[in-house]
Amino acid sequence: MLNRRTLRIKAMQAIYAYMQAEGSDYLMALDLIEDDFAPDLNSMEVQNKQLLEGKKQIGTLLFKEWYKTRQFDTEETDKEILQSVNSAVNFYQKQVKNDYKFFSNQMLSAVENIYDHYLAILALGGEIAKQIDNEEVKKATRFTEKKDIDLQRLTENKVFQQLLANKSLQQLIIRRSISWEKDADLITQFYRTVLKQDETIQAYVLKSEEHTFEEDKELAKYFFKTLIFKDKNLQAWFEEHDLNWQENKAIVKSLVMKTIKSIEETTDENLALLDLSTNWEDDKAFFEELYHKTLEDDAKYEAMIAAGVKNWDIERVAVIDKIILKMALCEMHIFRSIPVKVTINEYIEISKLYSTPKSKQFINGVLDKLAQDLTDSGSIRKSGRGLIDNK
């Protein structure tokens, strides 16, 4: 299931993407100023290139000054330059605002998609049943008997039957618009080249005796774990539809396998499916607030980090390390119920996965120092569970 470390990682990825986009917005704003004072090659009048170049340079300096201070205080009186810089500032602010919202929404959608993948994989049992039914229809209209293995007995699998009858699954599939209809060829290919050729499946359908429920359950586990999650074509489809599939795959697989294991012979159609996390509403609030507050207080955390690395030029700190540090500082300040040591340990683990080999020691050292300083000054205040191991 989804845990908070995964949510921290998703928030970190969204913040990184936003910062990259913000850098592009800055460069595009400068390009607008350059375009405003580029010589008009179609003009019949003589262009004063020196004058235009001078205006471009003044406009560029004014915009860069505004970017650093967020103030537009100048004695410049040239209306053309002022208009160009104002347009660049307005463009930049609009783009940044749109990017901020876009990556917030994308971050949430990326997590919600994990649950959609979980439902889509559970729905594959129904898709295979359709393939078998279609084959039966074709068999009835065929003049000559096709020498091919018959998978009709798969539809008698009690676990597959329970999934097909499960009300929660069917309602969620409809509500979240989960469908394999557009990818029917992919399912047909899987059915013909994988399922029908698999020796375990063949042995199951050719067994003369009736299968026990445990045999049905083992077959269902095998179907999902070994066939679905290892099929190259299906995995390529998920990678195409989810850029982070290699990260998300383990979560989806865990949800699917736990669902199959929870099905018993006495289970009825009202079996509740697993949630994305143990308390998604709380986790979602944590997730979104971590993203928004880290970016809103970016300048404050930048200054804290600069003060905490006095013997190290902050400009030389890797971008991803700065993001990890800022997120950790934000978490320490905003979420009072999370112990400081838990926060530090979580971001050290994230740095091992996403940053440089030496980042672990760097992140640990900076956070230990800043956490101690901020706790001593009263800037970090914990309550409830957050007080655990904070000494």
C-alpha positions in Angstrom: 0.0 0.0 0.0 0.9 3.6 -0.4 3.1 4.9 2.5 4.2 8.4 3.4 7.7 8.0 2.1 6.2 7.4 -1.3 4.1 10.5 -0.9 7.2 12.5 0.1 9.0 11.3 -3.0 6.0 12.2 -5.2 5.9 15.7 -3.7 9.7 16.0 -4.2 9.4 15.1 -7.8 6.6 17.6 -8.3 8.6 20.4 -6.6 11.6 19.5 -8.8 9.5 19.7 -11.9 8.0 23.0 -10.8 11.4 24.5 -10.2 12.6 23.3 -13.6 9.6 24.9 -15.2 10.1 28.1 -13.2 13.6 28.3 -14.6 12.2 27.9 -18.1 9.6 30.7 -17.4 12.5 33.0 -16.4 14.4 32.4 -19.6 11.2 32.8 -21.7 10.6 36.2 -20.0 14.1 37.3 -20.9 13.4 36.1 -24.5 10.4 38.3 -24.7 12.5 41.4 -23.8 15.1 40.4 -26.4 12.3 40.0 -29.0 10.9 43.4 -28.2 14.2 45.0 -29.1 15.2 42.8 -32.0 15.7 44.7 -35.3 12.6 44.5 -37.5 13.9 43.0 -40.7 10.7 43.8 -42.6 10.8 47.5 -41.7 11.5 50.0 -44.5 13.1 52.4 -42.0 16.7 52.2 -41.0 17.1 50.4 -37.7 19.4 51.8 -35.0 20.8 48.5 -33.8 23.0 50.1 -31.2 20.0 51.8 -29.6 17.9 48.6 -29.7 20.8 46.6 -28.1 21.1 49.2 -25.4 17.4 49.1 -24.6 17.5 45.3 -24.5 20.4 45.3 -22.1 18.7 47.8 -19.8 15.4 45.9 -19.9 17.2 42.6 -19.2 19.0 44.2 -16.2 15.7 45.6 -14.8 14.0 42.3 -15.1 16.8 40.4 -13.4 16.8 42.9 -10.6 13.0 42.5 -10.2 13.5 38.7 -10.2 16.0 38.9 -7.3 14.1 41.4 -5.2 10.6 41.1 -6.4 10.5 44.9 -6.5 10.3 47.2 -9.5 11.9 50.4 -8.2 13.8 52.2 -11.0 14.5 55.7 -12.3 14.2 54.5 -15.9 11.9 56.7 -17.8 12.0 55.1 -21.3 8.3 54.0 -21.7 9.3 51.3 -24.3 11.7 49.7 -21.9 9.3 49.9 -19.0 6.5 48.4 -21.0 8.7 45.6 -22.2 9.9 44.7 -18.7 6.3 45.0 -17.3 5.1 42.6 -20.0 7.9 40.2 -19.1 7.1 40.3 -15.4 3.4 39.7 -16.1 4.2 36.8 -18.4 6.5 35.3 -15.8 4.1 35.6 -13.0 1.2 34.1 -15.0 3.4 31.2 -16.2 4.7 30.5 -12.7 1.2 30.5 -11.2 -0.1 28.1 -13.9 2.9 25.8 -13.4 2.4 25.8 -9.6 -1.2 24.7 -10.0 -0.4 22.3 -12.9 2.3 20.3 -11.0 0.1 20.2 -7.9 -2.7 18.7 -9.9 -0.3 16.4 -11.7 1.2 15.2 -8.5 -2.2 14.2 -7.1 -3.3 12.6 -10.4 -0.1 10.6 -10.4 -1.0 9.1 -7.0 -4.6 8.5 -8.0 -3.4 6.7 -11.1 -1.8 4.1 -8.9 -5.3 3.2 -7.7 -6.6 3.2 -11.3 -3.8 0.7 -12.3 -4.8 -1.5 -9.3 -8.4 -1.6 -10.5 -7.4 -2.1 -14.2 -5.3 -5.1 -13.3 -8.1 -6.7 -11.2 -10.4 -6.1 -14.2 -8.2 -8.2 -16.4 -9.9 -11.3 -15.1 -13.1 -10.1 -16.7 -11.3 -9.2 -19.9 -10.0 -12.8 -20.2 -13.5 -14.1 -19.6 -14.7 -12.0 -22.6 -11.9 -13.5 -24.7 -13.0 -17.0 -23.7 -16.7 -16.2 -24.5 -15.7 -14.8 -27.9 -13.8 -18.0 -28.7 -16.8 -20.1 -27.8 -19.0 -18.0 -30.2 -16.5 -18.5 -33.0 -16.3 -22.2 -32.2 -20.0 -22.6 -32.7 -19.8 -21.0 -36.2 -16.7 -22.9 -37.3 -17.1 -25.8 -39.8 -14.0 -27.6 -38.8 -12.7 -28.1 -35.3 -9.7 -26.0 -34.4 -7.0 -27.9 -32.6 -6.4 -25.5 -29.8 -6.5 -25.7 -26.0 -9.8 -24.7 -24.5 -9.6 -22.3 -21.6 -13.3 -22.5 -20.7 -12.5 -23.9 -17.3 -10.8 -20.7 -16.3 -14.2 -19.1 -16.1 -15.1 -21.6 -13.4 -12.2 -20.4 -11.2 -13.9 -19.3 -8.0 -11.6 -16.4 -7.3 -12.1 -15.0 -10.7 -15.8 -15.4 -10.3 -15.7 -13.5 -7.0 -13.8 -10.7 -8.6 -16.3 -10.5 -11.5 -19.2 -10.4 -9.0 -17.6 -8.0 -6.6 -19.8 -4.9 -6.3 -17.1 -2.6 -5.1 -14.8 -3.4 -8.0 -17.6 -3.0 -10.6 -18.8 0.3 -9.1 -15.2 1.7 -9.0 -14.5 0.6 -12.5 -17.5 2.5 -13.7 -17.0 5.6 -11.4 -13.3 5.9 -12.4 -13.9 5.1 -16.1 -11.5 2.1 -16.1 -11.7 0.3 -19.4 -9.5 -1.9 -21.6 -11.8 -1.3 -24.6 -9.3 0.8 -26.5 -6.5 -1.8 -25.9 -8.5 -4.9 -26.9 -5.7 -5.9 -29.2 -3.2 -6.0 -26.4 -5.5 -8.2 -24.3 -6.1 -10.5 -27.3 -2.4 -10.8 -27.9 -1.8 -11.6 -24.2 -4.6 -14.2 -24.3 -3.2 -16.0 -27.4 0.5 -15.7 -26.9 0.9 -15.9 -23.2 -2.2 -17.4 -21.5 -2.9 -20.2 -24.0 0.8 -21.1 -24.2 1.5 -21.2 -20.5 2.1 -24.7 -19.1 0.6 -23.9 -15.6 -2.6 -22.6 -17.2 -2.7 -25.6 -19.5 -2.3 -28.0 -16.6 -5.0 -26.3 -14.7 -7.6 -26.4 -17.5 -6.7 -30.0 -18.4 -7.1 -31.4 -14.9 -10.0 -33.9 -14.9 -11.0 -33.5 -11.3 -12.8 -30.5 -9.9 -10.5 -27.8 -8.5 -10.4 -27.0 -4.8 -10.8 -23.4 -3.7 -7.1 -23.4 -2.7 -6.1 -24.5 -6.2 -8.2 -21.8 -7.7 -6.6 -19.2 -5.4 -3.1 -20.4 -6.2 -3.9 -20.2 -9.9 -5.3 -16.6 -9.5 -2.1 -15.6 -7.6 0.0 -17.1 -10.5 -2.1 -15.3 -13.1 -1.5 -11.9 -11.6 2.0 -12.3 -10.1 3.7 -14.3 -12.7 1.8 -13.6 -15.9 0.4 -10.1 -15.7 3.3 -8.4 -13.8 5.9 -10.1 -15.9 4.5 -9.8 -19.4 6.6 -7.5 -21.4 3.8 -6.1 -23.5 1.5 -5.3 -20.6 4.4 -3.8 -18.6 5.3 -1.7 -21.7 1.7 -0.5 -21.8 1.8 0.6 -18.1 5.2 2.3 -18.6 3.7 4.2 -21.6 0.8 5.4 -19.4 2.7 6.0 -16.3 6.2 7.6 -16.4 6.8 6.4 -12.8 5.6 2.9 -13.4 8.9 1.3 -12.2 8.3 3.0 -8.8 4.6 2.5 -8.7 4.6 -1.1 -9.9 5.5 -2.5 -6.4 2.6 -0.6 -4.8 0.1 -1.8 -7.4 1.4 -5.3 -7.1 1.1 -5.3 -3.4 -2.5 -4.0 -3.6 -3.4 -6.7 -6.1 -1.8 -9.6 -4.3 -3.3 -8.6 -0.9 -6.7 -8.4 -2.5 -6.4 -11.9 -3.9 -5.1 -13.3 -0.6 -8.1 -11.7 1.2 -10.6 -13.7 -0.9 -11.9 -16.8 0.8 -14.4 -19.4 -0.3 -17.1 -17.8 1.9 -16.4 -14.2 0.6 -19.5 -12.6 -0.9 -20.0 -9.9 -3.5 -19.7 -7.2 -0.9 -16.0 -7.7 -0.1 -14.5 -4.2 0.2 -11.5 -3.5 -1.9 -8.3 -2.1 -0.4 -7.9 1.6 -0.1 -4.9 3.4 -1.5 -3.5 3.9 2.0 -4.7 3.2 5.5 -6.1 6.8 5.7 -6.1 8.4 2.3 -7.8 11.6 3.3 -5.2 12.4 6.0 -2.3 11.3 3.7 -3.7 13.4 0.8 -3.8 16.5 3.1 -0.2 15.8 4.2 0.9 15.3 0.7 -0.7 18.5 -0.7 0.3 20.7 2.2 3.9 19.5 2.0 4.1 20.6 -1.6 2.4 23.9 -1.2 4.1 25.0 2.0 7.6 24.0 0.8 7.2 26.2 -2.2 5.4 29.1 -0.4 8.2 29.4 2.1 11.0 28.6 -0.3 12.9 31.8 0.4 12.8 31.3 4.2 14.1 27.7 3.9 16.8 28.8 1.4 18.1 31.3 4.0 18.0 28.6 6.8 20.0 26.3 4.6 22.5 29.0 3.7 23.0 29.7 7.5 23.4 26.0 8.2 26.1 25.5 5.6 28.4 28.4 6.4 31.5 26.7 5.1 29.8 25.6 1.9 28.6 27.9 -0.9 24.8 27.3 -1.1 25.0 27.7 -4.9 27.1 24.6 -5.0 24.5 22.5 -3.2 22.8 20.1 -5.6 19.3 21.1 -6.6 17.7 17.9 -5.4 19.6 18.1 -2.1 18.2 21.6 -1.5 14.7 20.4 -2.3 15.1 17.5 0.2 16.4 19.9 2.9 13.6 22.4 2.3 10.9 19.7 2.4 12.4 18.4 5.7 12.5 21.8 7.2 8.9 22.4 6.1 7.8 19.1 7.6 9.5 19.9 10.9 7.7 23.2 11.1 4.2 22.4 9.8 3.5 18.8 11.0 3.6 18.9 14.8 2.7 15.2 15.2 5.7 13.9 13.2 8.8 13.5 15.3 11.9 15.4 14.1 14.0 12.2 14.0 11.4 10.5 11.8 11.5 13.4 9.4 15.3 13.4 9.3 15.5 9.6 8.8 12.9 9.7 6.0 14.7 12.4 4.0 18.1 10.7 4.5 16.5 7.5 3.0 15.1 9.5 0.1 18.5 11.1 -0.6 20.0 7.6 -0.9 17.6 6.9 -3.7 17.5 10.2 -5.6 20.7 12.1 -4.9 24.5 11.7 -5.0 26.4 9.1 -3.0 27.7 11.7 -0.6 24.3 13.4 -0.1 23.3 11.1 2.8 26.1 12.5 5.1 25.5 16.0 3.9 21.7 15.9 4.4 22.1 14.2 7.8 24.7 16.8 9.1 22.7 19.9 7.9 19.4 18.6 9.2 20.8 17.6 12.6 22.3 21.0 13.1 19.3 23.0 11.9 16.8 20.8 13.8 18.8 21.4 17.0 19.1 25.1 16.5 15.4 25.5 15.6 14.2 23.4 18.5 16.4 25.3 20.9 15.0 28.6 19.6 11.4 27.4 19.9 10.8 27.6 16.1 10.0 23.9 16.0 7.2 22.9 18.3 5.9 19.3 18.5 2.9 17.8 20.2 1.4 14.4 20.8 3.3 11.7 18.9 5.6 14.4 17.6 7.3 14.6 21.0 8.6 11.0 20.7 12.4 10.8 20.4 12.8 14.5 20.0 15.4 14.9 22.7 
